[in-house]
């Protein structure tokens, strides 16, 4: 019997992808669109892209794709875009994650050139920022450790004589 992965992102995975789009928007100081689509094989994938400014000269070495518009399944909420649900944007492709049917890997990360570069069973391993929620009690443990640590008093100089130029 062969393993057949679920071809769609779970609600938890979508929440992590949405947080990633928000974090990328803040990090890049540009709106980042995250859109889920389906491959010819029926597997979902998410693309992250930055809308291209019409006035900018676009280098020939970037991968572009159209994102947004009617019927698009957007998971990002950039307030810098006027109406991504109705307007189609030409975007620079940043990277993506696709669900795969490869054994021992649920996901494959696609780089900015469209190449498959990393595989994993946990989507958090493929995200650019740490998106793991703390385990129950983990924050409490950190706070308790902070209370246990006593601050060392500032070091006092051993030589109290002042240096002179003579």
PEPE-V617908 format. One record per backbone hydrogen bond with DSSP energy under -0.5 kcal/mol. CO is the residue of the C=O (numbers start at 1). NH is the residue of the N-H. E is the energy in kcal/mol with one decimal. If there is no record, write none. Layout:
co:CO nh:NH e:E
co:CO nh:NH e:E
//
This chain:
co:3 nh:5 e:-0.5
co:7 nh:44 e:-2.5
co:10 nh:14 e:-2.4
co:11 nh:15 e:-2.2
co:12 nh:16 e:-2.1
co:13 nh:17 e:-2.3
co:14 nh:18 e:-2.5
co:15 nh:19 e:-2.3
co:16 nh:20 e:-2.1
co:17 nh:21 e:-2.2
co:18 nh:22 e:-2.3
co:19 nh:23 e:-2.6
co:20 nh:24 e:-2.7
co:21 nh:25 e:-2.2
co:22 nh:26 e:-2.0
co:23 nh:27 e:-2.8
co:24 nh:28 e:-3.0
co:25 nh:29 e:-1.3
co:25 nh:30 e:-0.8
co:31 nh:51 e:-0.6
co:33 nh:49 e:-2.5
co:34 nh:75 e:-2.8
co:34 nh:76 e:-0.9
co:35 nh:47 e:-2.3
co:36 nh:73 e:-0.6
co:37 nh:45 e:-2.4
co:39 nh:42 e:-1.7
co:43 nh:39 e:-3.2
co:44 nh:99 e:-2.7
co:45 nh:37 e:-2.7
co:46 nh:97 e:-1.8
co:47 nh:35 e:-2.1
co:48 nh:94 e:-3.1
co:48 nh:95 e:-1.1
co:49 nh:33 e:-3.2
co:50 nh:92 e:-3.0
co:53 nh:56 e:-1.1
co:56 nh:58 e:-0.6
co:57 nh:59 e:-0.6
co:59 nh:62 e:-0.9
co:62 nh:64 e:-0.5
co:63 nh:93 e:-3.3
co:65 nh:91 e:-2.8
co:67 nh:89 e:-3.3
co:69 nh:72 e:-2.0
co:72 nh:74 e:-1.1
co:73 nh:36 e:-2.8
co:77 nh:79 e:-0.5
co:78 nh:81 e:-1.1
co:83 nh:86 e:-1.5
co:83 nh:87 e:-2.7
co:84 nh:69 e:-3.1
co:86 nh:70 e:-0.5
co:87 nh:69 e:-0.8
co:89 nh:67 e:-2.7
co:89 nh:91 e:-0.6
co:90 nh:52 e:-3.2
co:91 nh:65 e:-1.9
co:91 nh:93 e:-0.6
co:92 nh:50 e:-1.9
co:95 nh:48 e:-2.5
co:96 nh:110 e:-3.2
co:97 nh:46 e:-2.7
co:98 nh:108 e:-2.1
co:102 nh:105 e:-1.5
co:106 nh:100 e:-2.5
co:107 nh:120 e:-2.0
co:108 nh:98 e:-2.8
co:109 nh:117 e:-2.7
co:109 nh:118 e:-1.1
co:110 nh:96 e:-2.3
co:111 nh:114 e:-2.3
co:112 nh:63 e:-0.6
co:115 nh:111 e:-2.7
co:118 nh:109 e:-3.4
co:120 nh:106 e:-0.7
co:120 nh:107 e:-2.9
co:121 nh:123 e:-0.5
co:122 nh:125 e:-1.2
co:123 nh:126 e:-1.4
co:123 nh:127 e:-0.6
co:124 nh:127 e:-0.7
co:129 nh:131 e:-0.8
co:135 nh:138 e:-2.4
co:135 nh:139 e:-0.5
co:137 nh:141 e:-2.3
co:138 nh:142 e:-2.0
co:139 nh:143 e:-2.5
co:140 nh:144 e:-2.5
co:141 nh:145 e:-2.1
co:142 nh:146 e:-2.0
co:143 nh:147 e:-1.7
co:144 nh:148 e:-1.6
co:145 nh:149 e:-1.3
co:148 nh:150 e:-0.5
co:158 nh:160 e:-0.8
//
